Amino acid sequence: MTDEEIAADIAVMDDVISKKEAKDIAVANASSKIEELNESRSVLTPYMRNRRVEIMSHPNYTRAMGIDLGIDITFTNQDTKDMQPTVSINNEGGYPAIKIYKQGTDGVRIYSRRNGEIKFTFLDVCNGTKYMDVRPKLDDQLPELLEYTFYYIVKGAQVGKESIIYKINL
């Protein structure tokens, strides 16, 4: 190899290394920004929940404003008595990630049972569109069957029909 060929190879390697370093910096910055966003959301969400009643009682408040702000979450234009919750469940990082289709309701009540338990037990209320079940497995060494069922809620009241039973193995 000539000195020129070696210099050209080194230049290509240096270019790749500098691009990799730039990528690593960009990924670190993006991760930092995502963390900042999540922290901001964790502050904003309870703040807005506390301010919701005050905002909605203001004389200039309209339902359109509430929908735009995401605080009028009780709007539904359908009869809820026959509604049945629909969700999808995926394994994300070893935990069930439940995507909830709210269909104009406030959210869902989540019931769960593990490894063939007889009864479903109340797990949580989710007012969002995604719920992560981060409970640890009963035994880390064994597979675990998780089953879920859901009910819609509107203004804190359970409405509609029970969902089908959703299952996931971890």
DSSP file with accessible surface (Angstrom, degrees, kcal/mol):
  #  RESIDUE AA STRUCTURE BP1 BP2  ACC     N-H-->O    O-->H-N    N-H-->O    O-->H-N    TCO  KAPPA ALPHA  PHI   PSI    X-CA   Y-CA   Z-CA
    1    1 A M              0   0  152      0, 0.0     2,-0.1     0, 0.0     0, 0.0   0.000 360.0 360.0 360.0 146.1    0.0    0.0    0.0
    2    2 A T     >  -     0   0   65      1,-0.1     4,-2.3     4,-0.0     5,-0.2  -0.440 360.0-110.4 -89.7 165.5    1.1    3.5   -0.7
    3    3 A D  H  > S+     0   0  131      1,-0.2     4,-2.5     2,-0.2     5,-0.2   0.874 120.2  54.1 -61.4 -34.8    1.2    6.3    1.8
    4    4 A E  H  > S+     0   0  141      2,-0.2     4,-2.4     1,-0.2    -1,-0.2   0.900 107.9  48.6 -67.8 -41.0   -1.7    8.0   -0.1
    5    5 A E  H  > S+     0   0   97      2,-0.2     4,-2.4     1,-0.2    -2,-0.2   0.917 112.6  48.4 -64.7 -42.5   -3.9    4.8    0.1
    6    6 A I  H  X S+     0   0   72     -4,-2.3     4,-2.6     2,-0.2     5,-0.2   0.930 111.9  49.3 -63.2 -44.2   -3.2    4.5    3.8
    7    7 A A  H  X S+     0   0   58     -4,-2.5     4,-2.4     1,-0.2    -2,-0.2   0.902 110.8  50.4 -62.0 -40.0   -4.0    8.2    4.3
    8    8 A A  H  X S+     0   0   53     -4,-2.4     4,-2.2     2,-0.2    -1,-0.2   0.918 111.0  48.8 -65.1 -42.6   -7.2    7.8    2.3
    9    9 A D  H  X S+     0   0   77     -4,-2.4     4,-2.5     2,-0.2    -2,-0.2   0.917 111.5  49.4 -62.6 -43.2   -8.2    4.7    4.5
   10   10 A I  H  X S+     0   0   79     -4,-2.6     4,-3.0     1,-0.2     5,-0.2   0.912 109.0  52.8 -63.7 -39.5   -7.5    6.7    7.7
   11   11 A A  H  X S+     0   0   58     -4,-2.4     4,-2.2     2,-0.2    -1,-0.2   0.917 109.9  48.1 -63.1 -41.0   -9.6    9.6    6.4
   12   12 A V  H  X S+     0   0   94     -4,-2.2     4,-2.3     2,-0.2    -2,-0.2   0.938 113.5  47.4 -64.3 -45.5  -12.6    7.3    5.8
   13   13 A M  H  X S+     0   0  108     -4,-2.5     4,-2.7     1,-0.2    -2,-0.2   0.922 111.3  50.5 -62.7 -42.8  -12.2    5.7    9.2
   14   14 A D  H  X S+     0   0   94     -4,-3.0     4,-2.6     1,-0.2    -1,-0.2   0.902 109.7  51.5 -61.5 -40.0  -11.9    9.1   10.9
   15   15 A D  H  X S+     0   0   75     -4,-2.2     4,-2.2    -5,-0.2    -2,-0.2   0.931 111.6  46.2 -62.7 -45.0  -15.1   10.2    9.1
   16   16 A V  H  X S+     0   0   91     -4,-2.3     4,-2.6     2,-0.2    -2,-0.2   0.928 113.2  49.9 -64.2 -43.2  -17.0    7.1   10.2
   17   17 A I  H  X S+     0   0   87     -4,-2.7     4,-2.6     1,-0.2    -2,-0.2   0.928 110.9  48.6 -62.7 -43.3  -15.8    7.5   13.8
   18   18 A S  H  X S+     0   0   58     -4,-2.6     4,-2.3     1,-0.2    -1,-0.2   0.900 111.9  49.4 -66.6 -37.3  -16.7   11.2   13.9
   19   19 A K  H  X S+     0   0  130     -4,-2.2     4,-2.4     2,-0.2    -1,-0.2   0.900 110.8  50.3 -66.8 -38.7  -20.2   10.4   12.5
   20   20 A K  H  X S+     0   0  116     -4,-2.6     4,-2.7     2,-0.2    -2,-0.2   0.928 111.1  48.8 -63.9 -43.3  -20.6    7.7   15.1
   21   21 A E  H  X S+     0   0  114     -4,-2.6     4,-2.2     2,-0.2    -2,-0.2   0.916 111.3  49.8 -62.8 -41.0  -19.6   10.1   17.9
   22   22 A A  H  X S+     0   0   58     -4,-2.3     4,-2.5     2,-0.2    -2,-0.2   0.908 111.2  49.8 -63.7 -40.6  -22.1   12.7   16.5
   23   23 A K  H  X S+     0   0  117     -4,-2.4     4,-2.8     2,-0.2     5,-0.2   0.929 109.3  51.2 -63.1 -44.9  -24.8   10.0   16.5
   24   24 A D  H  X S+     0   0   61     -4,-2.7     4,-2.3     1,-0.2    -2,-0.2   0.911 111.3  48.2 -59.7 -40.8  -24.0    9.0   20.1
   25   25 A I  H  X S+     0   0  104     -4,-2.2     4,-2.7     2,-0.2    -1,-0.2   0.925 111.7  49.7 -65.4 -43.1  -24.2   12.7   21.2
   26   26 A A  H  X S+     0   0   55     -4,-2.5     4,-2.7     2,-0.2    -2,-0.2   0.913 111.2  49.1 -63.0 -42.0  -27.6   13.1   19.3
   27   27 A V  H  X S+     0   0   76     -4,-2.8     4,-2.8     2,-0.2     5,-0.2   0.929 111.9  48.8 -63.6 -43.8  -29.0    9.9   20.9
   28   28 A A  H  X S+     0   0   57     -4,-2.3     4,-2.3    -5,-0.2    -2,-0.2   0.923 112.8  48.0 -62.2 -43.0  -27.9   11.1   24.4
   29   29 A N  H  X S+     0   0   97     -4,-2.7     4,-2.4     2,-0.2    -2,-0.2   0.909 112.2  49.1 -64.1 -41.6  -29.5   14.5   23.8
   30   30 A A  H  X S+     0   0   50     -4,-2.7     4,-2.6     2,-0.2     5,-0.2   0.927 111.1  49.6 -63.7 -43.8  -32.7   12.9   22.5
   31   31 A S  H  X S+     0   0   66     -4,-2.8     4,-2.4     1,-0.2    -1,-0.2   0.913 111.3  50.0 -60.7 -41.9  -32.8   10.7   25.6
   32   32 A S  H  X S+     0   0   55     -4,-2.3     4,-2.4    -5,-0.2    -1,-0.2   0.915 111.2  48.2 -62.9 -42.3  -32.3   13.7   27.8
   33   33 A K  H  X S+     0   0  127     -4,-2.4     4,-2.6     2,-0.2    -2,-0.2   0.885 110.2  51.6 -67.2 -38.5  -35.1   15.6   26.0
   34   34 A I  H  X S+     0   0   99     -4,-2.6     4,-2.6     2,-0.2    -1,-0.2   0.928 110.6  48.9 -63.4 -42.8  -37.5   12.6   26.3
   35   35 A E  H  X S+     0   0  123     -4,-2.4     4,-2.3    -5,-0.2    -2,-0.2   0.924 111.3  49.5 -62.4 -43.2  -36.7   12.5   30.0
   36   36 A E  H  X S+     0   0   88     -4,-2.4     4,-2.6     2,-0.2    -2,-0.2   0.910 110.8  50.6 -61.7 -42.0  -37.3   16.2   30.4
   37   37 A L  H  X S+     0   0   82     -4,-2.6     4,-2.7     2,-0.2    -2,-0.2   0.934 110.1  48.8 -62.0 -46.3  -40.6   15.9   28.5
   38   38 A N  H  X S+     0   0   85     -4,-2.6     4,-2.2     1,-0.2    -1,-0.2   0.895 111.4  50.0 -62.6 -38.6  -41.7   13.0   30.8
   39   39 A E  H  X S+     0   0  110     -4,-2.3     4,-1.1     2,-0.2    -1,-0.2   0.920 110.8  49.6 -64.9 -42.0  -40.8   15.1   33.9
   40   40 A S  H  X S+     0   0   73     -4,-2.6     4,-3.0     1,-0.2     3,-0.5   0.913 110.9  49.6 -62.8 -42.7  -42.8   18.1   32.5
   41   41 A R  H  X S+     0   0  139     -4,-2.7     4,-2.8     1,-0.2    -1,-0.2   0.892 105.5  56.8 -62.2 -40.3  -45.8   15.9   31.8
   42   42 A S  H  < S+     0   0   78     -4,-2.2    -1,-0.2     1,-0.2    -2,-0.2   0.769 114.6  39.6 -66.0 -22.6  -45.6   14.4   35.3
   43   43 A V  H  X S+     0   0  103     -4,-1.1     4,-1.5    -3,-0.5    -2,-0.2   0.864 117.0  48.3 -87.4 -43.5  -45.9   18.0   36.7
   44   44 A L  H  X S+     0   0   96     -4,-3.0     4,-3.2     1,-0.2     5,-0.3   0.905 103.8  59.5 -67.0 -41.6  -48.4   19.3   34.1
   45   45 A T  H  X S+     0   0   57     -4,-2.8     4,-2.3     1,-0.2     5,-0.2   0.945 110.3  38.6 -59.0 -54.1  -50.9   16.4   34.4
   46   46 A P  H  > S+     0   0   60      0, 0.0     4,-2.3     0, 0.0    -1,-0.2   0.900 115.9  54.9 -64.8 -33.8  -51.7   16.7   38.1
   47   47 A Y  H  X S+     0   0  122     -4,-1.5     4,-2.0     1,-0.2    -2,-0.2   0.949 110.9  43.9 -60.5 -48.5  -51.6   20.5   37.8
   48   48 A M  H  X S+     0   0   43     -4,-3.2     4,-1.4     1,-0.2    -1,-0.2   0.869 110.6  55.1 -67.8 -34.3  -54.2   20.5   35.0
   49   49 A R  H  X S+     0   0  152     -4,-2.3     4,-0.5    -5,-0.3    -1,-0.2   0.907 110.9  45.7 -63.5 -40.2  -56.3   17.9   36.9
   50   50 A N  H  < S+     0   0  132     -4,-2.3     4,-0.5     1,-0.2     3,-0.2   0.851 117.1  44.1 -69.3 -34.2  -56.4   20.3   39.9
   51   51 A R  H  X S+     0   0   82     -4,-2.0     4,-3.0    -5,-0.2     5,-0.3   0.613  90.8  89.4 -84.5 -12.7  -57.2   23.3   37.7
   52   52 A R  H  X S+     0   0   64     -4,-1.4     4,-2.9     1,-0.2     5,-0.2   0.904  88.1  45.2 -54.5 -50.9  -59.8   21.5   35.6
   53   53 A V  H  X S+     0   0  111     -4,-0.5     4,-1.6    -3,-0.2    -1,-0.2   0.926 114.5  49.5 -62.5 -42.5  -62.8   22.3   37.8
   54   54 A E  H  4 S+     0   0  112     -4,-0.5     4,-0.5     2,-0.2    -2,-0.2   0.928 113.9  45.1 -62.3 -44.9  -61.7   25.9   38.1
   55   55 A I  H >< S+     0   0   37     -4,-3.0     3,-1.3     1,-0.2    -2,-0.2   0.940 112.5  50.7 -65.1 -44.0  -61.2   26.3   34.4
   56   56 A M  H 3< S+     0   0   58     -4,-2.9    -1,-0.2     1,-0.3    -2,-0.2   0.754 108.1  53.3 -69.6 -22.7  -64.5   24.6   33.5
   57   57 A S  T 3< S+     0   0   88     -4,-1.6    -1,-0.3    -5,-0.2    -2,-0.2   0.511  81.3 114.3 -90.0  -2.7  -66.4   26.8   36.0
   58   58 A H  S X  S-     0   0  101     -3,-1.3     3,-1.8    -4,-0.5    -3,-0.0  -0.417  74.8-125.7 -67.2 139.6  -65.1   30.0   34.4
   59   59 A P  T 3  S+     0   0  119      0, 0.0    -1,-0.1     0, 0.0    -4,-0.0   0.780 108.9  50.9 -60.7 -25.8  -67.9   32.0   32.7
   60   60 A N  T 3  S+     0   0  118      2,-0.0     2,-0.1     0, 0.0    -2,-0.1   0.455  84.4 119.1 -90.4   0.8  -66.1   32.2   29.4
   61   61 A Y    <   -     0   0   45     -3,-1.8     2,-0.3    -6,-0.2    -5,-0.1  -0.398  40.8-174.2 -70.3 138.7  -65.4   28.4   29.3
   62   62 A T     >  -     0   0   70     -2,-0.1     4,-2.0     1,-0.1     3,-0.2  -0.931  37.3-116.8-127.3 157.9  -66.9   26.4   26.4
   63   63 A R  H  > S+     0   0  123     -2,-0.3     4,-2.6     1,-0.2     5,-0.2   0.884 116.5  58.1 -59.6 -37.6  -67.0   22.7   25.7
   64   64 A A  H  > S+     0   0   61      1,-0.2     4,-2.5     2,-0.2    -1,-0.2   0.905 105.4  50.2 -60.1 -40.0  -64.8   23.3   22.6
   65   65 A M  H  > S+     0   0   88     -3,-0.2     4,-2.5     2,-0.2    -1,-0.2   0.922 110.2  50.4 -62.1 -44.3  -62.1   24.9   24.8
   66   66 A G  H  X>S+     0   0    0     -4,-2.0     5,-2.2     2,-0.2     6,-1.6   0.897 110.7  48.0 -62.0 -40.5  -62.2   22.0   27.2
   67   67 A I  H ><5S+     0   0   80     -4,-2.6     3,-0.6     1,-0.2    -1,-0.2   0.935 112.1  49.8 -66.1 -43.5  -61.9   19.5   24.3
   68   68 A D  H 3<5S+     0   0  141     -4,-2.5    -2,-0.2     1,-0.2    -1,-0.2   0.884 113.7  45.5 -61.0 -40.1  -59.0   21.5   22.9
   69   69 A L  H 3<5S-     0   0  100     -4,-2.5    -1,-0.2    -5,-0.2    -2,-0.2   0.604 111.2-123.0 -78.3 -12.7  -57.3   21.6   26.3
   70   70 A G  T <<5S+     0   0   49     -4,-0.9    -3,-0.2    -3,-0.6    -4,-0.1   0.698  85.5 107.2  77.9  19.2  -57.9   17.9   26.9
   71   71 A I      < +     0   0   10     -5,-2.2     2,-1.3    -6,-0.2    -4,-0.2   0.591  56.9  75.5-105.3 -13.5  -59.8   18.6   30.1
   72   72 A D        +     0   0   14     -6,-1.6     3,-0.4     1,-0.2    -1,-0.2  -0.720  54.6 147.9 -94.4  83.7  -63.3   17.8   28.8
   73   73 A I        +     0   0   55     -2,-1.3    -1,-0.2     1,-0.2    82,-0.1   0.345  52.4  74.6-101.0   4.8  -62.9   14.1   28.8
   74   74 A T        +     0   0   19     -3,-0.1     2,-0.3    80,-0.1    -1,-0.2   0.376  64.7 121.8 -99.4   6.0  -66.5   13.2   29.6
   75   75 A F        +     0   0   84     -3,-0.4     2,-0.3    30,-0.1    -3,-0.0  -0.500  28.4 155.9 -72.8 125.7  -67.8   14.0   26.2
   76   76 A T        -     0   0   39     -2,-0.3    28,-0.1    30,-0.0     4,-0.1  -0.956  28.3-166.8-146.3 136.6  -69.5   11.0   24.5
   77   77 A N        +     0   0  132     -2,-0.3     2,-0.3     2,-0.1    27,-0.1   0.066  66.2  77.1-109.1  24.0  -72.2   11.2   21.9
   78   78 A Q  S    S-     0   0   82     26,-0.1     2,-0.4     5,-0.0     5,-0.0  -0.918  88.3 -96.9-134.1 159.2  -73.2    7.6   22.1
   79   79 A D        -     0   0  103     -2,-0.3     3,-0.4     1,-0.1    -2,-0.1  -0.601  32.9-163.3 -72.1 125.1  -75.3    5.4   24.3
   80   80 A T    >   +     0   0   29     -2,-0.4     3,-1.4     1,-0.2    81,-0.2   0.602  66.3  90.2 -90.6  -9.2  -72.9    3.7   26.6
   81   81 A K  T 3  S+     0   0  129      1,-0.3    -1,-0.2    79,-0.1    -2,-0.0   0.815  97.9  34.6 -63.8 -27.9  -75.1    0.8   27.9
   82   82 A D  T 3  S+     0   0   94     -3,-0.4    -1,-0.3    78,-0.1     2,-0.2   0.370  89.6 121.8-104.9   4.8  -74.0   -1.6   25.2
   83   83 A M    <   -     0   0   19     -3,-1.4    78,-3.4    -4,-0.1    69,-0.2  -0.449  42.0-166.3 -72.1 140.3  -70.4   -0.4   24.8
   84   84 A Q        -     0   0   92     76,-0.2    78,-0.1    -2,-0.2    67,-0.1  -0.992  25.2-112.8-129.1 122.5  -67.7   -3.0   25.4
   85   85 A P        -     0   0    2      0, 0.0    79,-0.5     0, 0.0     2,-0.4  -0.210  26.5-159.8 -58.4 144.0  -64.1   -1.9   25.9
   86   86 A T  E     +A  101   0A  70     15,-0.6    15,-1.9    77,-0.1     2,-0.3  -0.990  19.6 159.6-123.8 132.3  -61.5   -2.8   23.3
   87   87 A V  E     -A  100   0A   8     -2,-0.4     2,-0.4    13,-0.2    13,-0.2  -0.886  28.7-140.3-138.8 170.8  -57.8   -2.9   24.0
   88   88 A S  E     -A   99   0A  36     11,-1.9    11,-3.1    -2,-0.3     2,-0.4  -0.991  16.1-155.4-133.7 144.8  -54.6   -4.4   22.7
   89   89 A I  E     +A   98   0A  29     -2,-0.4     2,-0.3     9,-0.2     9,-0.2  -0.981  14.8 172.2-126.2 131.0  -51.8   -5.8   24.8
   90   90 A N  E     -A   97   0A  96      7,-2.2     7,-3.2    -2,-0.4     2,-0.6  -0.926  37.0-109.8-130.1 158.9  -48.2   -6.2   23.9
   91   91 A N  E     +A   96   0A  84     -2,-0.3     2,-0.5     5,-0.2    -2,-0.0  -0.794  37.0 178.9 -88.8 117.6  -45.1   -7.2   25.8
   92   92 A E  E >  S-A   95   0A  81      3,-3.1     3,-1.2    -2,-0.6    -2,-0.0  -0.947  71.5 -24.0-123.6 108.5  -42.8   -4.1   26.3
   93   93 A G  T 3  S-     0   0   79     -2,-0.5    -1,-0.1     1,-0.3    -2,-0.0   0.802 126.2 -50.5  64.6  29.3  -39.6   -4.7   28.3
   94   94 A G  T 3  S+     0   0   39      1,-0.3    -1,-0.3     0, 0.0    -3,-0.1   0.528 121.9  97.2  86.9   6.5  -41.1   -7.8   30.1
   95   95 A Y  E <  S-A   92   0A  94     -3,-1.2    -3,-3.1    75,-0.0     2,-0.3  -0.951  81.1-103.5-126.4 148.9  -44.3   -5.9   31.1
   96   96 A P  E     -A   91   0A   2      0, 0.0    37,-2.3     0, 0.0     2,-0.6  -0.527  29.9-160.6 -70.1 128.1  -47.8   -5.9   29.6
   97   97 A A  E     -AB  90 132A   3     -7,-3.2    -7,-2.2    -2,-0.3     2,-0.6  -0.964   8.8-159.2-109.6 116.9  -48.4   -2.6   27.7
   98   98 A I  E     -AB  89 131A   0     33,-3.5    33,-2.4    -2,-0.6     2,-0.6  -0.872   5.1-157.8-105.5 118.8  -52.1   -2.1   27.3
   99   99 A K  E     -AB  88 130A 109    -11,-3.1   -11,-1.9    -2,-0.6     2,-0.5  -0.875  16.1-153.9 -95.5 125.2  -53.4    0.3   24.6
  100  100 A I  E     -A   87   0A   4     29,-2.7     2,-0.8    -2,-0.6   -13,-0.2  -0.857  13.6-153.1-108.4 130.5  -56.9    1.5   25.4
  101  101 A Y  E     -A   86   0A  84    -15,-1.9   -15,-0.6    -2,-0.5     6,-0.1  -0.875  14.4-171.0-100.0 100.0  -59.4    2.6   22.9
  102  102 A K    >   -     0   0   44     -2,-0.8     3,-2.1   -17,-0.1     5,-0.2   0.697  10.7-156.4 -73.9 -23.5  -61.5    5.0   25.0
  103  103 A Q  T 3  S-     0   0  100      1,-0.3     3,-0.1     3,-0.1    -1,-0.1   0.851  74.2 -47.4  52.4  38.6  -64.3    5.6   22.4
  104  104 A G  T 3  S+     0   0   36      1,-0.3    -1,-0.3   -28,-0.1     2,-0.1   0.546 113.5 118.4  84.0   4.2  -65.3    8.9   24.0
  105  105 A T  S <  S-     0   0    3     -3,-2.1    -1,-0.3     1,-0.1    49,-0.2  -0.420  77.5-109.4 -93.2 177.3  -65.3    7.6   27.6
  106  106 A D  S    S-     0   0   10     47,-2.0     2,-0.3     1,-0.2    48,-0.2   0.725  73.4 -81.6 -78.1 -23.5  -63.2    8.8   30.5
  107  107 A G  E     -C  153   0B   0     46,-1.0    46,-2.1    -5,-0.2     2,-0.3  -0.993  52.7 -68.6 155.6-153.1  -61.2    5.6   30.5
  108  108 A V  E     -CD 152 126B   0     18,-2.4    18,-2.8    -2,-0.3     2,-0.5  -0.953  21.1-128.7-138.3 154.5  -61.4    2.1   31.9
  109  109 A R  E     -CD 151 125B  68     42,-2.8    42,-1.6    -2,-0.3     2,-0.5  -0.894  33.6-145.5 -95.8 133.5  -61.4    0.1   35.1
  110  110 A I  E     -CD 150 124B   0     14,-3.5    13,-3.4    -2,-0.5    14,-1.4  -0.896  17.1-175.4-109.5 129.3  -58.8   -2.7   34.9
  111  111 A Y  E     -CD 149 122B  48     38,-2.7    38,-2.1    -2,-0.5     2,-0.3  -0.933  10.7-178.2-119.5 146.7  -59.3   -6.1   36.5
  112  112 A S  E     -CD 148 121B   0      9,-2.7     9,-2.7    -2,-0.4     2,-0.3  -0.967  17.1-172.1-143.7 155.1  -56.6   -8.8   36.4
  113  113 A R  E     -C  147   0B  49     34,-2.0    34,-2.5    -2,-0.3     2,-0.4  -0.981  16.9-143.4-143.6 153.3  -55.8  -12.3   37.5
  114  114 A R  E >   -C  146   0B  40     -2,-0.3     3,-1.2    32,-0.2    32,-0.2  -0.941  66.7  -8.6-123.8 141.7  -52.6  -14.3   37.3
  115  115 A N  T 3  S-     0   0   82     30,-3.0    -1,-0.2    -2,-0.4    31,-0.1   0.847 128.3 -46.1  46.9  47.0  -51.7  -17.9   36.6
  116  116 A G  T 3  S+     0   0   48     29,-0.3    -1,-0.3     1,-0.2    30,-0.1   0.693  81.5 173.1  77.7  18.4  -55.3  -19.2   36.6
  117  117 A E    <   -     0   0   84     -3,-1.2    -1,-0.2     1,-0.1    -2,-0.0  -0.234  36.1-126.2 -53.5 153.1  -56.6  -17.5   39.7
  118  118 A I  S    S+     0   0  150      1,-0.1     2,-0.3     2,-0.0    -1,-0.1   0.941  84.8  41.4 -71.5 -47.3  -60.3  -18.0   40.1
  119  119 A K  S    S-     0   0  160     -7,-0.0     2,-0.3     1,-0.0    -1,-0.1  -0.780  76.5-124.4-109.7 147.4  -61.4  -14.4   40.5
  120  120 A F        -     0   0   45     -2,-0.3     2,-0.4    -7,-0.1    -7,-0.2  -0.654  29.1-154.0 -77.9 142.2  -60.4  -11.2   38.8
  121  121 A T  E     -D  112   0B  75     -9,-2.7    -9,-2.7    -2,-0.3     2,-0.2  -0.914  26.1 -97.7-118.9 148.7  -59.3   -8.5   41.2
  122  122 A F  E     +D  111   0B 108     -2,-0.4   -11,-0.3   -11,-0.2     3,-0.1  -0.411  42.6 173.2 -63.4 130.4  -59.4   -4.7   40.7
  123  123 A L  E     -     0   0B  36    -13,-3.4     2,-0.3     1,-0.4   -12,-0.2   0.817  49.7 -49.2-105.7 -51.9  -56.0   -3.5   39.5
  124  124 A D  E     -D  110   0B  66    -14,-1.4   -14,-3.5     2,-0.0     2,-0.4  -0.986  41.8-104.6-172.4 170.6  -56.4    0.2   38.6
  125  125 A V  E     -D  109   0B  49     -2,-0.3     2,-0.5   -16,-0.2   -16,-0.2  -0.953  30.1-162.2-110.8 133.9  -58.3    2.9   36.7
  126  126 A C  E     +D  108   0B   9    -18,-2.8   -18,-2.4    -2,-0.4     5,-0.1  -0.976  18.2 174.7-121.0 120.0  -56.7    4.3   33.5
  127  127 A N        +     0   0   60     -2,-0.5    -1,-0.1   -20,-0.2     2,-0.1   0.406  65.8  71.0 -97.5  -2.9  -57.8    7.6   32.2
  128  128 A G  S    S-     0   0   33      2,-0.2   -20,-0.1   -20,-0.1    -2,-0.1  -0.159  92.4-106.7 -96.9-163.4  -55.2    7.6   29.4
  129  129 A T  S    S+     0   0   88      1,-0.2   -29,-2.7    -2,-0.1     2,-0.4   0.428  98.8  47.3-107.9  -1.8  -54.7    5.6   26.3
  130  130 A K  E     -B   99   0A 108    -31,-0.2     2,-0.4     2,-0.0   -31,-0.2  -0.998  58.8-175.2-142.5 138.1  -51.9    3.4   27.5
  131  131 A Y  E     -B   98   0A  37    -33,-2.4   -33,-3.5    -2,-0.4     2,-0.5  -0.999  10.5-155.9-133.4 131.5  -51.3    1.5   30.8
  132  132 A M  E     -B   97   0A  63     -2,-0.4     2,-1.1   -35,-0.2   -35,-0.2  -0.935   9.3-149.3-106.7 122.5  -48.2   -0.4   31.8
  133  133 A D        +     0   0    3    -37,-2.3    -2,-0.0    -2,-0.5   -10,-0.0  -0.797  23.1 173.1 -88.9 100.0  -48.7   -3.2   34.3
  134  134 A V        +     0   0   92     -2,-1.1    -1,-0.1   -39,-0.1     3,-0.1   0.151  25.1 134.6 -99.9  19.6  -45.4   -3.0   36.1
  135  135 A R        -     0   0   61      1,-0.1     3,-0.1     0, 0.0    -2,-0.1  -0.435  61.9-110.7 -65.0 140.7  -46.1   -5.5   38.9
  136  136 A P        -     0   0   96      0, 0.0    -1,-0.1     0, 0.0    -2,-0.0  -0.381  37.9 -96.2 -69.5 153.1  -43.3   -8.0   39.3
  137  137 A K        -     0   0   55      1,-0.1     3,-0.3    -3,-0.1     4,-0.1  -0.317  26.8-122.2 -63.8 152.1  -43.8  -11.6   38.3
  138  138 A L  S    S+     0   0  101      1,-0.3     2,-0.3    -3,-0.1    -1,-0.1   0.883 104.1  13.0 -63.0 -38.1  -44.8  -14.0   41.0
  139  139 A D    >   -     0   0   75      3,-0.3     3,-1.5     1,-0.1    -1,-0.3  -0.923  68.5-154.4-141.9 114.9  -41.8  -16.1   40.2
  140  140 A D  T 3  S+     0   0  121     -2,-0.3    -1,-0.1    -3,-0.3    -2,-0.1   0.752  95.0  55.5 -58.9 -25.6  -39.0  -14.7   38.0
  141  141 A Q  T 3  S+     0   0  166      2,-0.1    -1,-0.3    -4,-0.1     0, 0.0   0.632 102.1  63.4 -85.7 -14.4  -38.0  -18.1   36.9
  142  142 A L  S <  S-     0   0   99     -3,-1.5    -3,-0.3     1,-0.0    -4,-0.1  -0.830  87.1-106.6-114.4 149.7  -41.4  -19.3   35.6
  143  143 A P        -     0   0   99      0, 0.0     2,-0.4     0, 0.0    -2,-0.1  -0.355  36.3-148.7 -65.7 153.9  -43.6  -18.1   32.8
  144  144 A E        -     0   0    5     26,-2.4    26,-2.8    -4,-0.1     2,-0.6  -0.993   7.4-147.5-133.5 131.0  -46.7  -16.2   34.0
  145  145 A L  E     - E   0 169B  44     -2,-0.4   -30,-3.0    24,-0.2     2,-0.4  -0.867  17.4-168.7 -95.4 121.9  -50.1  -16.0   32.4
  146  146 A L  E     -CE 114 168B   5     22,-2.9    22,-2.3    -2,-0.6     2,-0.4  -0.941   1.3-169.2-111.3 134.7  -51.8  -12.6   32.9
  147  147 A E  E     -CE 113 167B  10    -34,-2.5   -34,-2.0    -2,-0.4     2,-0.3  -0.961   4.7-170.7-123.3 142.7  -55.5  -12.1   32.1
  148  148 A Y  E     -CE 112 166B   0     18,-2.7    18,-2.7    -2,-0.4     2,-0.3  -0.964  11.3-176.6-133.0 149.1  -57.3   -8.8   32.0
  149  149 A T  E     -C  111   0B   1    -38,-2.1   -38,-2.7    -2,-0.3     2,-0.3  -0.967  15.1-158.0-139.7 156.1  -60.9   -7.6   31.7
  150  150 A F  E     -C  110   0B   0     -2,-0.3    13,-2.4    14,-0.3     2,-0.4  -0.936  13.6-162.7-138.0 152.7  -62.1   -4.0   31.4
  151  151 A Y  E     -C  109   0B  47    -42,-1.6   -42,-2.8    -2,-0.3     9,-0.1  -0.996  28.2-120.7-130.6 139.6  -65.1   -1.8   32.0
  152  152 A Y  E     -CF 108 159B   2      7,-0.8     7,-2.6     9,-0.4     2,-0.4  -0.429  25.9-153.7 -70.5 154.1  -65.5    1.7   30.6
  153  153 A I  E     -CF 107 158B   7    -46,-2.1   -47,-2.0     5,-0.2   -46,-1.0  -0.983  13.5-175.8-130.2 143.0  -66.0    4.6   33.0
  154  154 A V  E >  S- F   0 157B  23      3,-2.3     3,-2.1    -2,-0.4   -80,-0.1  -0.985  79.9 -12.4-135.6 122.6  -67.8    7.9   32.4
  155  155 A K  T 3  S-     0   0  156     -2,-0.4     3,-0.1     1,-0.3    -1,-0.1   0.871 130.1 -54.9  52.9  39.5  -67.7   10.5   35.2
  156  156 A G  T 3  S+     0   0   49      1,-0.2     2,-0.4     0, 0.0    -1,-0.3   0.341 114.1 116.0  83.2  -8.5  -66.4    7.9   37.6
  157  157 A A  E <   -F  154   0B  52     -3,-2.1    -3,-2.3     1,-0.0     2,-0.3  -0.773  69.5-119.3 -98.8 139.9  -69.3    5.5   37.0
  158  158 A Q  E     +F  153   0B  77     -2,-0.4     2,-0.3    -5,-0.2    -5,-0.2  -0.592  41.9 179.4 -73.4 129.7  -68.8    2.1   35.4
  159  159 A V  E     +F  152   0B  27     -7,-2.6    -7,-0.8    -2,-0.3   -78,-0.1  -0.904  32.2  10.1-131.4 160.9  -70.8    1.9   32.1
  160  160 A G  S    S-     0   0   27     -2,-0.3     2,-0.2    -9,-0.1   -76,-0.2  -0.217  92.2 -38.1  75.4-161.6  -71.4   -0.6   29.4
  161  161 A K        -     0   0  109    -78,-3.4    -9,-0.4   -81,-0.2    -2,-0.1  -0.646  62.2 -94.1-103.1 158.1  -70.5   -4.3   29.2
  162  162 A E        -     0   0   76     -2,-0.2   -11,-0.2   -78,-0.1    -1,-0.1  -0.391  45.4-117.4 -66.1 143.4  -67.4   -6.1   30.4
  163  163 A S        -     0   0    7    -13,-2.4   -77,-0.1     1,-0.1    -1,-0.1  -0.199  34.9 -88.7 -70.8 172.0  -64.8   -6.6   27.8
  164  164 A I        -     0   0   97    -79,-0.5     2,-0.6     1,-0.1   -14,-0.3  -0.274  56.1 -89.8 -67.8 169.2  -63.7  -10.0   26.5
  165  165 A I        -     0   0   71    -16,-0.1     2,-0.4    -3,-0.1   -16,-0.2  -0.770  41.8-156.4 -88.8 124.3  -60.8  -11.5   28.5
  166  166 A Y  E     -E  148   0B  42    -18,-2.7   -18,-2.7    -2,-0.6     2,-0.3  -0.845  10.2-163.6-100.6 138.6  -57.4  -10.6   27.2
  167  167 A K  E     +E  147   0B 135     -2,-0.4     2,-0.3   -20,-0.2   -20,-0.2  -0.931  13.4 175.5-127.0 147.4  -54.4  -12.8   27.9
  168  168 A I  E     -E  146   0B  20    -22,-2.3   -22,-2.9    -2,-0.3     2,-0.5  -0.984  18.9-144.5-147.4 138.7  -50.7  -12.4   27.7
  169  169 A N  E      E  145   0B 114     -2,-0.3   -24,-0.2   -24,-0.2   -78,-0.0  -0.887 360.0 360.0-102.6 133.2  -47.8  -14.8   28.6
  170  170 A L              0   0   34    -26,-2.8   -26,-2.4    -2,-0.5   -75,-0.0  -0.904 360.0 360.0-115.7 360.0  -44.7  -13.3   30.1
